[in-house]
Amino acid sequence: MTAFQRARSEEQREVRRRAILDTTATMLDTMPVSEISLNELSRRTGLAKSNVLRYFESREAILLELFGQACKQWLAELAERLRADIDPSDPVATRGDRLAGTLARSLSGHRVLCDLLAAQAAVLEHNVSPEAAARHKRAAHADLTALAELIRLHVPELGDDGAWKASATTVLFTGALWPHTQPAPSMLAAYASDPALAAMRMDFCPTLEDALATQFAGLLARTRQA
């Protein structure tokens, strides 16, 4: 099927749609969200930009769908890691710290998800229709709920409200911290030239782990006082 032929059947349309998603996912493996363009995507898929837009209303709509897929893949992996890392017989403080560590290590292995989380509010949720925005938010709410359920399973002392807050905090901290731990070459050069500046450089995994452990300890303390 050549690039100028219109997909006639539902099967052909799904093949084109899948090709667009798979090509974008491959691009995200080697470049940040900010460098993904419809022009380059069009070139790599062999589809005119207008044809790409037949299947997705915008670049952001493509990235939002990949974001949802990346979240579900991470959650499936996280469930296994939490079962392996957290002993239910441990004291609650120990389980809270281990939860923070497992979350941070798991997220650090999902660079594309972290990059998409960092761009979610400022980039991905713009230039999409109300219908696409609603689909995204429903899916995001379901993912947050699934994460909260995993958290409550291993630290039930948090309760429903505390587990939900821990889930939301994990997402917010990750999105906020990620760009600060991915310095540009000019910043790396500045850190290398001045040891005093190097102290300002943050590493993603340990910084996120510390932030989450502190947050979970605070949520547990507030839950006990309630």
C-alpha positions in Angstrom: 0.0 0.0 0.0 1.8 3.2 -1.2 1.7 6.5 0.7 -0.7 8.2 -1.7 -3.4 5.4 -1.5 -6.2 6.1 0.9 -7.0 3.3 3.4 -10.3 1.9 2.4 -11.1 -0.8 4.9 -11.2 -0.5 8.7 -8.3 -3.0 8.8 -6.2 -0.7 6.5 -7.1 2.3 8.7 -6.0 0.5 11.8 -2.7 -0.5 10.1 -2.0 3.2 9.3 -3.0 4.3 12.7 -0.8 1.7 14.4 2.1 2.7 12.1 1.8 6.4 13.2 1.8 5.4 16.9 4.7 2.9 16.5 6.8 5.4 14.5 6.2 8.2 17.1 7.1 5.7 19.9 10.4 4.9 18.1 11.1 8.6 17.7 10.5 9.1 21.5 13.2 6.5 22.2 15.8 8.8 20.7 14.5 12.3 21.1 12.5 14.4 23.7 8.9 15.3 23.3 9.9 18.8 22.3 11.6 17.6 19.1 8.7 15.4 17.8 7.2 17.1 14.8 4.5 16.2 12.3 6.8 16.9 9.5 9.4 14.4 10.7 6.6 11.9 11.5 5.2 12.3 8.1 8.6 11.7 6.5 9.2 8.5 8.5 5.8 7.0 8.0 5.7 7.9 4.3 2.3 9.6 4.8 1.5 13.2 3.9 1.0 15.4 7.0 -2.7 15.8 5.9 -3.0 12.0 6.0 -1.5 11.7 9.4 -4.1 14.2 10.6 -6.9 12.0 9.2 -6.1 9.5 12.0 -5.1 11.9 14.8 -6.3 15.5 15.1 -2.9 16.8 16.2 0.6 15.9 17.2 -0.5 16.2 20.9 -3.3 13.7 20.3 -0.8 11.1 19.2 1.4 11.8 22.2 -1.5 11.6 24.6 -2.4 8.2 23.3 1.2 7.0 23.7 1.2 8.5 27.2 -1.8 6.4 28.1 -0.1 3.3 26.8 3.1 4.0 28.6 1.2 4.5 31.9 -0.4 1.1 31.6 2.8 -0.6 30.8 4.5 1.0 33.8 1.6 0.1 36.2 1.8 -3.5 35.1 5.5 -3.7 35.8 5.1 -1.8 39.0 2.7 -4.3 40.5 5.3 -7.0 40.1 8.1 -4.9 41.6 6.0 -3.9 44.6 5.2 -7.5 45.4 8.9 -8.4 45.2 10.2 -5.4 47.2 7.7 -4.9 50.0 7.3 -7.4 52.9 3.8 -6.9 54.5 5.2 -7.9 57.8 7.6 -5.0 58.0 6.7 -1.9 60.1 4.7 0.7 58.3 7.6 3.2 58.2 9.8 0.6 56.4 7.0 -0.2 53.9 6.5 3.5 53.2 10.2 4.0 52.5 10.4 0.9 50.3 7.3 2.1 48.4 9.1 5.4 47.7 12.2 3.6 46.6 10.4 1.1 44.3 8.4 3.9 42.7 11.5 6.0 42.0 13.5 3.1 40.6 10.6 1.9 38.5 10.0 5.4 37.0 13.7 6.0 36.4 13.6 3.0 34.0 10.7 4.6 32.0 12.4 7.6 30.4 9.7 8.1 27.8 6.9 8.1 30.4 8.7 10.6 32.5 9.3 12.9 29.5 5.6 12.7 28.6 4.6 13.3 32.3 6.8 16.4 32.3 5.1 17.7 29.2 1.6 16.7 30.1 0.0 19.9 31.4 2.1 22.4 29.5 2.2 20.7 26.1 0.2 17.5 25.6 -3.1 18.8 26.9 -3.1 21.8 24.5 -4.1 21.7 20.8 -6.6 18.9 21.4 -10.4 18.9 21.1 -12.7 18.7 24.2 -13.5 15.2 23.2 -9.9 14.1 23.1 -9.2 16.0 26.3 -12.1 14.2 28.1 -10.9 10.8 26.9 -7.4 11.6 28.1 -8.6 12.7 31.5 -10.8 9.7 32.0 -7.9 7.4 31.2 -5.6 9.4 33.5 -8.1 9.2 36.3 -8.3 5.4 35.9 -4.5 5.2 36.0 -4.3 7.3 39.1 -6.9 5.1 40.7 -5.0 2.0 39.8 -1.8 3.4 41.3 -3.7 4.4 44.4 -5.0 0.8 44.8 -1.4 -0.5 44.5 -0.2 1.9 47.1 -3.1 1.1 49.5 -2.4 -2.7 49.0 1.1 -2.4 50.3 0.6 0.5 52.8 -3.1 0.1 53.9 -2.5 2.4 56.8 -2.7 5.3 54.4 -6.4 4.6 53.9 -8.3 5.5 50.7 -7.7 9.2 50.9 -4.0 9.0 51.8 -3.4 6.4 49.0 -5.1 8.7 46.5 -2.9 11.7 47.6 0.2 9.5 47.4 -0.7 8.5 43.9 -1.3 12.1 42.7 1.8 13.3 44.5 3.9 10.6 42.7 2.7 11.8 39.3 3.2 15.5 40.1 6.6 15.1 41.7 7.8 13.0 38.7 6.5 15.5 36.1 8.1 18.5 38.0 11.4 16.8 38.8 12.2 15.1 35.5 13.2 18.2 33.4 15.4 19.5 36.2 17.4 16.2 36.2 17.9 16.2 32.4 20.3 19.2 32.0 21.2 20.5 28.6 24.8 20.2 27.3 25.5 23.9 28.2 24.4 23.2 31.8 26.5 20.1 32.1 29.5 22.2 30.9 28.7 24.8 33.5 28.6 22.2 36.2 31.9 20.7 35.0 33.6 24.1 35.0 32.5 25.2 38.5 32.4 22.7 41.4 30.1 25.1 43.3 27.5 24.9 40.6 27.7 21.2 40.4 26.1 21.0 43.9 22.9 22.2 42.2 22.7 19.3 39.9 20.0 16.7 40.9 19.8 13.0 40.1 16.3 11.8 39.3 16.0 8.6 41.2 17.5 9.5 44.6 15.8 12.9 44.6 12.4 11.5 43.8 12.8 8.7 46.3 13.6 11.3 49.1 10.7 13.5 48.1 8.2 10.6 48.0 9.5 9.1 51.3 9.1 12.4 53.0 5.6 12.9 51.5 4.5 9.3 52.5 5.8 9.8 56.1 3.8 13.0 56.3 0.6 11.4 55.0 1.0 8.5 57.4 1.4 10.9 60.3 -1.7 12.9 59.3 -3.7 9.7 58.9 -2.7 8.6 62.5 -3.8 12.0 63.9 -7.2 12.0 62.1 
